[in-house]
Amino acid sequence: MRFQIKTMKIQRLLPCVILVSLSWVLLCLPVFAQDVPEALRPPKGAQVALVVFEDLQCPQCGRTAPLLVQASRTYKIPLVQHDFPLPMHNWSFDAAVLARYFDTHSKEIGNAFRDSVFEHQMEINPQNLRGFADKFAADHKIGLPFVVDPMGKLAGLVRADKELGTSLHIEHTPTIWIVSNKHNGKPYVEVTDTKELYVMIDAMKKE
């Protein structure tokens, strides 16, 4: 009788033991290339890249932006920038749309506008943003139409980036990743302390 009771207890516990064991196996499995979101892969031809989701009105984004640009130049790796305007900021979405307009002239011009916004962030407000963009356009000999985005396509690109970030469970800006094209181990890692940025890039390049 005691033997039967023990056997019944083991039979009841067995599914739980199997489930726990399977969970550990799954946790230990490597992240395969096909499981990696496309946004967390480097651009074609690059082995390693920096990916950032940023808000042009975010002070920490402004402080971090030059560090990412410098790291990109130092390591000769791409810097992929995504829009993630936060709802509490009252001009970041419009600034992102303006940056997208300058992207239509060249990505370099668009990024130069972003850098300029970050540099003058504390001076910009909803009332003078357009004037700031007009001056930037004039300095770069670019015409800025009265209606920058008549069909809403540029705003759509900003929203698409925001939705992409939401799908990646982004909750703050800047969110920074170092990504790689490797097929074993974890091909991407989030940078939570920019003081460790270069160390983390070195580590990713060695793996």
C-alpha positions in Angstrom: 0.0 0.0 0.0 2.8 2.4 0.9 4.6 1.5 -2.3 1.4 2.3 -4.3 1.0 5.7 -2.6 4.7 6.6 -3.3 4.2 5.6 -6.9 1.1 7.7 -7.2 3.0 10.8 -5.7 5.9 10.2 -8.2 3.5 10.0 -11.1 1.8 13.3 -10.0 5.2 15.1 -9.6 6.6 13.7 -12.8 4.9 16.2 -15.2 6.1 19.1 -13.0 9.7 17.8 -13.0 9.6 17.4 -16.8 8.2 20.9 -17.3 10.9 22.5 -15.1 13.6 20.5 -16.8 12.3 21.6 -20.2 12.2 25.2 -19.1 15.9 25.1 -18.2 16.8 23.5 -21.5 14.9 26.3 -23.4 16.6 29.0 -21.4 20.0 27.5 -22.2 19.4 27.2 -25.9 21.2 29.8 -28.0 19.4 32.6 -29.9 19.4 31.5 -33.5 19.7 34.0 -36.4 16.1 33.3 -37.5 14.8 34.2 -34.0 16.4 37.6 -34.0 14.1 40.6 -34.8 15.2 42.3 -38.1 15.7 45.6 -36.2 18.3 43.9 -34.0 20.5 42.9 -36.9 23.2 45.0 -38.5 22.7 46.5 -41.9 23.7 44.2 -44.8 27.5 44.0 -45.1 28.2 44.9 -41.5 29.3 42.5 -38.8 28.5 44.8 -35.9 26.3 47.9 -35.5 24.8 50.3 -33.0 21.1 50.6 -32.9 19.3 53.4 -30.9 15.7 54.3 -30.4 15.7 58.0 -29.4 13.5 61.0 -28.8 14.8 64.4 -30.1 13.4 66.2 -27.0 14.9 63.7 -24.5 17.8 65.3 -22.6 19.6 61.9 -22.1 19.3 61.2 -25.8 21.0 64.6 -26.4 23.9 63.7 -24.1 24.2 60.2 -25.5 24.0 61.1 -29.2 27.6 62.4 -29.6 29.0 59.4 -27.8 27.3 57.0 -30.3 28.4 59.0 -33.3 32.0 59.0 -32.0 31.8 55.2 -31.3 30.5 54.6 -34.8 33.4 56.5 -36.3 36.0 55.0 -34.0 35.0 51.4 -34.8 33.8 52.1 -38.3 30.5 50.5 -37.6 27.0 51.7 -38.7 24.8 53.7 -36.3 21.1 53.0 -37.0 18.8 55.6 -35.5 15.1 55.0 -34.9 12.4 57.5 -33.8 10.7 56.9 -30.5 9.0 60.2 -29.6 7.6 60.0 -26.1 4.0 61.3 -25.4 5.1 63.7 -22.6 7.3 65.7 -25.0 5.5 68.4 -26.9 7.7 68.9 -30.0 9.7 65.7 -30.4 7.3 64.2 -33.0 7.3 67.3 -35.2 11.1 67.4 -35.0 11.3 63.8 -36.0 9.0 64.6 -39.1 11.3 67.5 -40.0 14.4 65.2 -39.7 12.7 62.7 -42.0 12.2 65.6 -44.5 15.9 66.4 -44.4 16.6 62.6 -44.9 14.9 62.9 -48.3 17.8 65.2 -49.3 20.4 62.9 -47.8 20.8 60.8 -44.7 23.8 62.9 -43.8 21.7 66.1 -43.9 19.0 64.4 -41.8 21.5 63.3 -39.2 23.1 66.7 -39.2 19.6 68.2 -38.4 19.2 65.6 -35.5 22.6 66.5 -34.1 21.8 70.2 -34.3 18.5 69.6 -32.5 20.2 67.7 -29.7 22.8 70.5 -29.5 20.2 73.3 -29.2 17.6 71.2 -27.4 17.2 73.5 -24.4 16.5 76.5 -26.7 13.8 74.8 -28.8 10.0 74.9 -28.1 6.9 74.2 -30.1 6.7 77.9 -31.2 10.2 78.2 -32.6 10.8 74.7 -33.9 9.8 75.7 -37.4 12.0 78.8 -37.3 14.9 76.6 -36.2 14.3 74.2 -39.1 14.1 77.2 -41.5 17.5 78.4 -40.4 19.0 75.0 -40.7 17.6 74.6 -44.2 18.9 78.0 -45.2 22.4 77.3 -43.8 22.5 74.1 -45.9 20.9 75.8 -49.0 17.8 73.6 -48.8 14.3 74.7 -49.5 11.8 73.9 -46.7 8.2 73.9 -48.0 5.5 75.6 -46.0 3.8 72.2 -45.6 6.6 69.7 -45.0 4.5 66.5 -45.1 1.3 67.1 -47.1 0.5 63.4 -47.5 1.5 62.3 -44.0 4.1 59.9 -45.3 6.9 61.2 -43.1 4.7 61.1 -40.0 3.9 57.5 -41.0 7.6 56.6 -41.0 7.9 58.1 -37.5 4.9 56.2 -36.3 6.2 53.0 -37.8 9.5 53.4 -35.9 7.5 54.0 -32.7 5.5 50.8 -33.3 8.6 48.9 -34.0 10.1 50.1 -30.7 6.9 49.1 -28.9 7.1 45.6 -30.4 10.6 45.4 -28.9 9.2 46.3 -25.5 11.0 49.7 -25.4 10.0 51.7 -22.4 12.6 54.5 -22.2 14.9 56.6 -24.4 17.5 56.3 -25.4 17.4 52.5 -25.8 20.7 51.3 -27.2 21.8 48.0 -28.6 25.0 46.6 -29.9 24.0 44.1 -32.6 25.9 41.5 -34.6 25.3 39.0 -37.4 26.7 36.0 -35.5 24.7 32.8 -35.6 25.4 31.5 -32.1 25.2 33.0 -28.6 23.2 36.2 -28.2 23.7 38.4 -31.2 22.6 41.6 -29.5 23.0 43.2 -26.1 21.5 46.4 -24.6 23.8 49.1 -23.4 22.5 50.3 -20.1 25.7 52.2 -19.1 27.4 54.2 -21.8 30.6 54.2 -19.8 30.8 50.5 -20.8 30.0 51.2 -24.5 33.5 50.7 -25.9 34.2 47.6 -23.7 30.9 46.1 -24.9 31.7 46.8 -28.6 35.1 45.2 -28.2 33.5 42.1 -26.6 30.9 41.8 -29.3 33.5 42.1 -32.1 35.6 39.3 -30.4 32.8 36.8 -30.1 
